[in-house]
Each structure stands twice: as structure tokens, then as C-alpha cells.
Amino acid sequence: MSDTRSRVEAQARLGVRERHHVLHEAEAAVEHLGGAGPAGGESWKST
């Protein structure tokens, strides 16, 4: 619960422009990596 609160507080400290920039950077990184990733917060599993 404290992790969620810390994350929300950190996001609240950011301005709208900064949050938009971070989202854009994350989307660009996902596209660069091929758009595939774990869903629902799952971690990668090595086989």
C-alpha cells in the first residue's frame, strides 16, 4: 500500500507536461523493444 501511495505522491509532484513526457518516453521504449512485454505487471520468465 505504501508503494502505491508513494507512486501517487510522486506523480502528483510532476506536472502534466512531465507526466506526458515520461509516458511518451515509455511508449517509445516499448516500440523500440518490439512492442511485446509482460502483461498485468508480470515479470519476464526465463525458460
C-alpha positions in Angstrom: 0.0 0.0 0.0 2.8 2.4 0.8 4.4 1.8 -2.6 1.1 2.8 -4.3 0.9 5.9 -2.1 4.5 6.8 -2.8 3.9 6.4 -6.6 0.8 8.6 -6.5 2.5 11.3 -4.5 5.5 11.3 -6.9 3.1 11.6 -9.9 1.3 14.4 -8.1 4.6 16.3 -7.8 5.1 16.0 -11.5 3.4 18.5 -13.8 1.1 17.4 -16.6 3.9 18.1 -19.2 6.4 16.0 -17.3 4.0 13.1 -17.0 3.2 13.3 -20.7 6.9 13.3 -21.5 7.5 10.2 -19.3 4.6 8.4 -21.0 5.9 9.3 -24.4 9.4 8.0 -23.5 8.0 4.8 -22.2 5.9 4.2 -25.3 9.0 4.9 -27.5 11.0 2.4 -25.5 8.3 -0.3 -25.9 8.1 0.4 -29.6 11.9 0.1 -29.8 11.8 -3.2 -28.0 9.3 -4.6 -30.4 6.1 -3.8 -28.5 6.0 -7.1 -26.7 6.1 -7.3 -22.9 4.7 -9.0 -19.9 1.0 -8.1 -19.3 -0.6 -7.2 -16.0 2.7 -6.5 -14.1 4.0 -10.0 -14.6 7.8 -10.3 -14.8 9.7 -12.0 -17.6 10.4 -15.7 -17.0 13.5 -17.3 -18.4 13.0 -20.8 -20.0 
